[in-house]
Amino acid sequence: RRHSTRDVQGWVDQLSAKQQVLQEGRIQMPYPANEQRTRTLLAHGRYESMVELVADVEPLLPIGAWGYEQSREGTINRELRRALLSGDDAGAEDLWVRANGNMPLWEWFADPLAPELFELLTSKMVGVVANGLSRISLQNALPLKGFSKLLQSLLRRHKTAALAAISAREAVFGGDHQQAQSLVAILSKDDWVYTQALVAFVGHDIAKAVALYARALATERKGRGTNKLVPLAPEAFFLPLAFLLSSQKSRPPQALRLIKLAADQGYFRSDLPWSGWPHLSRLVDAKAELALPGAHPVAVLIEALSCWWRGLDLDGTERLKAISKARECGWNWIADELANGPKGRGLASLRTVRPEWERRLEALVETFAPAKTPLPRTDKRLAWTLTTYGRQVHLEAREQVRRKTGWSVGKPIACKRLPISPDLPTTPADQALIKALRSRTYRSYRGYPETEYTWDAKVAWPALAGHPAIFDVDGQALTIVENKPRLLCRSVEGGTALSIDPPFDREGPQAHAVGNGYEVTIFSKQHARVAEIV
């Protein structure tokens, strides 16, 4: 007989009421009876057969009894498969959330593609499974032969927004932009916004694509409750590229922040599509750190565009491998873009290719041009709150506004914004102070990336000296002045004694509290040599 999870849970509740089983994360006998029963099974050679029996019954047990909490992924996988194929949408959704979407869908439905299994799914689960297979294929460059035809038949049968969006995504990568546009026209403005953005981007409507990408990203981050989110949808592979091509001044910096966030979270493996993102930084900063070449066709295309737009060429072997892999996966659009090269009418035409001589001339002009010092803003400023812990310092920046009654209290500025936000009213003194900021990204015990910020005292104290807007935690202004070390000579019996005041310290600048502020003594290399002599 085929029983439901509800049936089995009812039996477990009855046995629990009679104290014949315990429910403590898993179902088991009371401890003395359990020990005795196990010894009996071992003595009679029946233990292995009991384990096999449990393996057969296990998929029917409630997930809280034998399941993911006990690190038995096979259980939750079998239970999810049963829920999917039996039309139990509620159970399938619950199990999907518990497993965080890490299900072997590819092995179940696509290795090889099994259209007959889709006949057993509900309309809702057809969309969920089809989206999962499409994402696995696109993110890992795995061929999925016959999938587009299967999507067409499923769409005629179910006619859901999810299937229309997934079909549009597959049509874009397959090179049929006209079909993608007709499928996206079915969607409402709030459905599958990433997909609508991708179709607009491929159609060279950059303004529309940027607006849609920005709205989709904001909605996803709000739903997840974090701004440190990298969009992983296949339609978002080209999101930073669209932002860099935007005419809005705020979008290119946003693209660079997103690229840095993806690097911090470890998405730049060569076999992943996001590994092409770092190459885009060269479009903004010619001195940006070089990224490793990618192996994923999408990453190779993004890297190629970055090279072409800078008047360079991509390695021919790398390009041919990517074209071959894209053809194998049925991604004719990616393959055609790479094959057409910098003179194609596709994405390469979205930006003017700059000749090598023009870039070199601009570099020369920048090298010999006089440095431009930004004029200080009088209506806004950064005020810094200083806290000291022994030799360590901690700084908090606040953006203040000048009013009739004086400077406002100001709003705190997050440390991560200080080095990258061009809209902050920083002065050369502030910029010198920001150079002391250090960051370290690590994975917490929950597995999530976290970033902590510290201040390098050796760099911070020289920058603090003479800064006009330093305050203590009570809001009182601090006066921090630089004190140069002195060589003292005094007569002693039998000769002259030499000493350095204050004593030389190899750990870096010394700060001493004096009145309502600090005196900072900075030792140079010359002072270090004198100290060795003394």
C-alpha positions in Angstrom: 0.0 0.0 0.0 1.0 3.6 -0.5 0.6 5.6 2.6 0.8 9.3 3.0 3.1 11.2 5.5 -0.1 12.2 7.4 -0.9 8.5 7.9 2.5 7.6 9.3 2.5 10.7 11.5 -0.8 9.5 13.0 0.7 6.1 13.9 3.7 7.8 15.4 1.5 10.0 17.6 -0.4 7.0 18.8 2.7 5.1 19.8 4.1 8.3 21.4 1.0 8.6 23.6 1.7 5.0 24.8 5.3 5.8 25.4 6.3 3.1 23.0 8.5 5.5 20.9 10.3 8.7 21.5 10.3 11.7 19.2 13.6 13.6 19.9 14.7 14.7 16.5 14.1 11.2 15.2 11.7 8.3 16.0 13.2 5.6 18.2 12.3 3.2 21.0 12.8 4.2 24.6 16.5 3.8 25.4 16.4 0.5 27.4 14.1 -1.2 25.0 16.0 0.1 22.0 19.3 -1.3 23.4 17.8 -4.7 24.2 16.1 -4.9 20.7 19.4 -4.0 18.9 21.3 -6.7 20.9 18.6 -9.3 20.0 18.7 -8.4 16.3 22.5 -8.7 16.3 22.4 -12.0 18.1 20.0 -13.6 15.6 21.8 -12.1 12.5 18.8 -9.9 11.6 20.3 -6.5 12.0 21.2 -6.0 8.3 17.7 -7.1 7.2 16.2 -4.6 9.7 18.3 -1.8 8.2 17.1 -2.7 4.7 13.5 -2.6 5.9 14.0 0.8 7.4 15.4 2.1 4.1 12.2 0.9 2.4 9.9 2.5 4.9 12.0 5.7 5.4 10.4 7.8 2.6 7.0 7.5 4.3 8.2 8.8 7.7 7.7 12.5 8.5 10.7 14.6 7.6 11.2 15.6 11.3 11.6 12.0 12.2 14.3 10.8 9.8 15.5 13.5 7.7 17.7 16.5 6.9 18.2 17.3 10.6 20.0 14.0 11.0 22.2 14.7 7.9 20.4 12.0 5.9 20.0 13.8 2.6 18.8 10.6 0.9 15.7 10.7 3.0 14.6 14.2 2.1 15.5 13.5 -1.6 13.3 10.4 -1.7 10.5 12.2 0.1 10.6 15.2 -2.3 10.6 12.9 -5.3 7.6 11.1 -3.9 5.8 14.4 -3.2 6.6 15.8 -6.7 5.4 12.7 -8.6 2.3 12.2 -6.4 1.0 15.7 -6.8 1.7 16.8 -3.2 2.5 20.4 -3.9 2.4 21.5 -0.2 4.8 18.7 0.8 7.1 19.4 -2.1 7.4 23.1 -1.3 8.1 22.4 2.4 10.8 19.9 1.5 12.3 22.2 -1.1 12.7 25.0 1.5 14.2 22.5 4.0 16.8 21.4 1.5 17.5 25.0 0.3 16.8 24.0 -3.3 19.8 21.6 -3.4 17.9 18.7 -5.0 19.2 16.2 -7.5 16.7 17.4 -10.2 19.2 16.8 -12.9 19.6 13.1 -12.0 15.9 12.6 -11.7 14.6 14.4 -14.8 17.5 15.2 -17.2 20.0 12.4 -17.2 18.7 11.6 -19.7 15.7 14.0 -20.2 12.5 12.2 -19.1 9.4 13.9 -20.6 7.2 11.1 -19.2 7.9 12.2 -15.6 6.6 15.7 -16.4 3.2 14.1 -17.0 3.0 13.2 -13.3 3.7 16.8 -12.1 1.1 19.5 -11.3 1.2 22.7 -13.3 2.9 24.5 -10.5 5.6 21.9 -10.0 6.2 21.7 -13.8 7.4 25.3 -13.7 9.5 24.7 -10.6 11.3 21.6 -12.0 11.7 23.2 -15.5 13.2 26.3 -14.0 15.6 24.2 -11.9 16.8 22.2 -14.9 17.3 25.4 -16.9 19.3 27.1 -14.2 21.5 24.0 -13.7 22.1 23.8 -17.5 23.0 27.5 -17.9 25.1 27.8 -14.7 27.2 24.7 -15.3 27.2 24.7 -19.2 25.5 21.3 -19.4 23.8 20.3 -22.6 20.0 19.6 -22.3 19.0 18.2 -25.6 15.3 18.3 -26.4 14.5 20.7 -23.6 13.2 23.5 -25.8 10.8 21.2 -27.6 9.6 19.8 -24.3 9.0 23.4 -23.0 6.9 24.2 -26.0 4.6 21.2 -25.4 4.4 21.9 -21.7 3.5 25.6 -22.4 0.7 24.5 -24.7 -0.6 22.3 -22.0 -0.2 24.4 -18.8 0.1 28.0 -20.1 1.7 29.4 -16.9 3.8 32.6 -16.6 6.7 30.5 -15.2 6.8 28.3 -18.4 6.5 31.4 -20.6 9.5 33.0 -18.9 11.6 29.9 -18.9 10.9 29.4 -22.6 11.8 33.0 -23.3 15.1 32.5 -21.4 15.9 29.4 -23.5 14.9 31.2 -26.7 17.3 34.0 -25.9 20.3 31.7 -25.4 19.1 29.6 -28.4 19.3 32.7 -30.6 15.6 33.2 -31.3 15.1 36.7 -29.9 11.8 37.2 -31.8 10.2 34.3 -30.0 11.6 35.5 -26.7 9.9 38.9 -27.2 6.6 37.3 -28.0 6.8 35.1 -24.9 7.8 38.0 -22.6 4.8 40.0 -23.9 2.6 37.4 -22.1 4.1 38.3 -18.7 2.8 41.1 -16.5 5.2 43.9 -15.5 5.9 42.3 -12.1 6.4 38.7 -13.3 9.9 37.4 -14.0 11.5 40.8 -14.2 15.0 39.4 -14.7 13.8 37.6 -17.8 12.2 40.8 -19.2 15.5 42.6 -18.5 17.5 40.0 -20.4 15.3 40.2 -23.4 15.5 44.0 -23.4 19.3 43.8 -23.1 19.7 41.4 -26.0 17.5 43.7 -28.0 19.9 46.6 -27.3 17.4 48.5 -25.3 19.9 49.4 -22.6 17.8 52.0 -20.8 14.8 49.6 -20.3 17.1 46.7 -19.4 18.9 48.7 -16.7 15.5 49.9 -15.2 14.2 46.3 -15.1 17.5 44.9 -13.7 17.6 47.6 -11.0 14.0 46.9 -10.0 14.5 43.1 -10.0 17.6 43.4 -7.9 16.0 45.7 -5.4 13.0 43.4 -5.0 15.1 40.3 -4.5 17.3 42.0 -1.9 14.3 43.3 -0.1 12.7 39.8 -0.1 15.9 38.2 1.2 16.5 41.0 3.8 20.1 41.8 2.7 21.9 44.2 0.4 24.9 41.7 0.2 23.1 39.6 -2.4 24.6 38.6 -5.8 21.8 37.7 -8.2 22.3 34.1 -9.4 19.4 33.9 -11.9 20.8 33.1 -15.4 19.1 36.2 -16.8 21.3 38.3 -14.4 24.6 37.1 -16.0 24.8 40.3 -17.9 23.5 42.7 -15.2 26.9 44.4 -14.4 27.5 44.8 -18.2 24.2 46.6 -18.6 24.9 48.9 -15.7 28.3 49.8 -17.1 26.7 50.6 -20.5 24.1 52.8 -18.8 24.1 56.6 -19.2 23.1 57.0 -15.5 26.1 58.1 -13.4 25.1 55.9 -10.5 25.0 52.6 -12.4 28.7 52.0 -13.2 29.8 52.4 -9.5 26.9 50.0 -8.6 28.2 47.5 -11.1 31.7 47.7 -9.6 30.3 47.1 -6.1 28.4 44.1 -7.3 31.5 42.7 -8.9 33.5 43.1 -5.7 30.7 41.5 -3.7 30.7 38.5 -6.0 34.5 38.2 -5.6 34.1 38.3 -1.8 31.5 35.5 -1.9 33.6 33.2 -4.1 31.7 33.2 -7.4 34.7 33.7 -9.7 35.6 30.1 -10.3 36.6 29.7 -14.0 33.8 27.1 -14.7 31.1 29.5 -13.5 29.5 32.3 -15.7 30.3 35.0 -13.1 34.1 34.6 -13.6 33.8 37.0 -16.6 32.7 39.9 -14.3 36.1 41.0 -13.1 37.2 41.7 -16.7 34.5 44.4 -16.8 36.4 46.5 -14.2 39.0 47.3 -16.9 36.4 49.2 -18.8 36.3 51.7 -15.9 39.8 51.4 -14.5 42.6 50.5 -16.9 44.8 49.6 -13.9 42.3 47.2 -12.3 43.7 43.9 -11.2 43.7 41.3 -14.0 41.3 38.4 -13.7 41.9 34.8 -14.6 40.4 33.7 -17.9 37.1 31.9 -17.6 36.0 28.6 -19.1 32.2 29.1 -19.1 31.0 30.4 -22.6 29.2 33.3 -20.9 32.3 34.3 -19.0 34.4 34.1 -22.2 31.9 36.3 -24.0 32.0 38.9 -21.3 35.8 38.8 -21.2 35.9 39.1 -25.0 33.7 42.2 -25.0 35.9 43.8 -22.4 38.9 43.1 -24.6 37.3 44.3 -27.9 36.1 47.5 -26.4 39.6 48.3 -25.3 41.0 47.7 -28.7 42.5 44.3 -27.7 41.9 40.7 -28.9 41.0 37.5 -27.1 43.1 34.4 -27.1 42.0 32.4 -30.2 42.1 29.0 -28.5 40.0 30.1 -25.6 37.5 31.7 -27.9 37.2 28.5 -30.1 36.7 26.3 -27.1 33.9 28.6 -25.9 32.2 28.6 -29.3 32.3 24.8 -29.4 30.9 24.4 -25.9 28.1 26.9 -26.6 27.1 25.1 -29.8 27.1 21.8 -27.8 24.7 23.4 -25.3 22.5 24.8 -28.0 23.4 28.4 -27.1 23.6 29.8 -30.6 23.4 33.4 -29.4 26.5 33.1 -27.3 28.3 31.2 -30.1 27.4 33.7 -32.8 28.5 36.7 -30.6 31.9 35.1 -30.1 32.2 34.0 -33.7 31.3 37.4 -35.2 34.1 39.1 -33.2 34.5 42.9 -32.5 32.9 43.9 -35.8 29.7 42.0 -35.2 26.3 43.7 -35.0 25.5 42.1 -31.6 26.7 43.2 -28.2 30.1 44.3 -29.6 28.3 47.1 -31.4 26.9 48.6 -28.1 30.2 50.5 -27.4 32.7 52.2 -29.6 36.1 50.4 -29.9 38.9 52.7 -28.9 42.1 52.5 -31.0 45.3 51.6 -29.1 47.0 55.0 -29.9 44.0 56.9 -28.4 44.2 55.0 -25.2 48.0 55.4 -25.0 47.7 59.2 -25.6 45.1 59.5 -22.9 47.4 57.7 -20.5 50.2 60.1 -21.3 48.0 63.1 -20.7 46.8 61.8 -17.4 50.4 61.0 -16.3 51.7 64.5 -17.0 48.6 66.6 -16.2 48.8 68.5 -12.9 47.0 66.8 -10.1 43.5 68.1 -9.5 42.7 68.7 -5.9 38.9 68.6 -5.3 37.6 71.8 -3.8 36.3 71.3 -0.2 32.5 71.5 0.1 31.3 74.0 2.6 27.8 72.7 3.0 28.7 69.2 3.9 31.6 67.5 5.6 32.7 64.2 7.2 33.1 64.3 10.9 35.1 61.4 12.6 34.5 60.0 16.1 37.8 58.6 17.5 38.0 55.8 20.1 41.3 54.4 21.3 42.0 51.0 22.8 45.7 50.9 23.8 47.6 51.2 20.5 44.5 50.5 18.5 42.1 53.1 17.1 38.5 52.9 15.9 36.9 55.6 13.7 33.3 56.2 12.8 32.4 58.6 10.0 29.3 60.9 10.0 28.1 63.0 7.2 27.2 66.5 8.6 25.3 69.3 7.0 25.9 73.0 7.8 22.8 74.8 9.1 22.1 78.2 10.5 22.8 76.9 14.0 25.9 75.1 13.0 26.8 71.6 11.9 24.2 68.9 12.3 24.7 65.7 14.3 25.1 63.8 11.0 24.2 60.4 9.8 26.6 57.4 10.2 28.5 56.2 7.1 29.1 52.5 6.7 32.7 51.5 6.5 32.1 49.7 3.2 31.0 53.0 1.6 34.0 55.0 2.5 36.4 53.8 -0.2 33.9 53.5 -3.1 31.2 56.2 -2.8 32.0 59.2 -5.0 29.1 61.2 -3.5 30.7 61.6 -0.1 32.1 65.1 0.7 35.6 63.9 1.3 38.6 66.2 1.5 42.3 65.2 1.0 42.6 64.9 4.8 39.6 62.5 4.8 41.0 60.5 1.9 44.3 60.0 3.8 42.3 58.8 6.7 40.3 56.3 4.6 43.5 54.7 3.4 43.9 53.3 7.0 40.7 51.3 6.6 41.2 47.5 6.4 38.6 44.8 5.6 38.6 41.1 6.0 35.9 38.7 4.6 35.4 35.3 6.1 32.7 32.7 6.4 30.8 32.5 9.6 30.0 29.3 11.4 26.7 29.3 9.5 28.5 29.3 6.2 27.6 32.9 5.3 30.2 35.4 4.2 30.8 38.3 6.7 33.1 41.2 6.5 34.8 43.0 9.4 36.5 46.4 9.2 39.5 47.6 11.2 41.8 50.6 11.2 45.5 50.5 10.8 46.9 52.7 13.6 50.2 53.1 11.8 48.4 54.8 8.9 45.6 56.4 10.9 47.6 58.5 13.4 49.6 60.5 10.9 46.4 61.2 9.0 44.6 62.3 12.2 47.3 64.9 13.0 46.0 68.2 11.9 42.5 66.9 10.8 40.0 69.6 11.6 36.9 67.4 12.3 37.9 64.8 14.9 35.6 64.3 18.0 35.4 62.0 21.0 32.4 59.8 21.8 30.8 62.7 23.7 31.0 65.0 20.6 33.8 67.2 22.0 36.3 68.4 19.4 39.8 66.9 19.7 43.0 68.7 18.8 45.6 66.3 17.4 49.0 67.8 16.6 52.2 66.2 15.3 55.1 66.2 17.7 58.5 65.7 16.1 61.0 63.6 18.1 63.9 65.5 19.7 67.6 64.5 20.2 68.5 65.5 23.7 72.1 66.2 24.7 73.0 66.6 28.4 76.3 66.8 30.2 77.1 63.9 32.5 80.1 63.0 34.5 82.8 62.1 32.1 81.1 63.2 28.9 77.8 63.9 27.1 74.7 61.7 27.1 72.4 61.4 24.1 68.8 60.3 24.0 65.7 60.5 21.9 62.6 62.1 23.3 60.2 60.3 23.2 62.0 57.0 23.0 62.1 55.4 19.6 59.3 52.9 19.0 59.6 50.3 16.2 55.8 49.7 16.4 55.1 53.0 14.6 53.7 56.4 15.7 53.2 57.2 19.3 50.1 59.0 20.6 49.9 60.6 24.0 46.8 62.2 25.5 47.5 65.9 26.1 44.7 68.2 27.3 41.8 68.0 25.0 43.5 65.9 22.3 46.6 64.0 21.4 50.2 64.6 20.5 51.4 62.2 17.8 55.0 61.5 17.4 55.9 60.1 13.9 59.3 58.4 13.5 60.9 58.5 10.0 63.6 56.3 8.6 66.2 58.9 9.5 65.0 58.8 13.1 65.4 55.0 13.1 69.0 55.3 11.9 69.8 57.9 14.6 68.2 55.6 17.2 70.4 52.8 16.2 73.5 55.0 16.6 72.3 56.2 20.0 
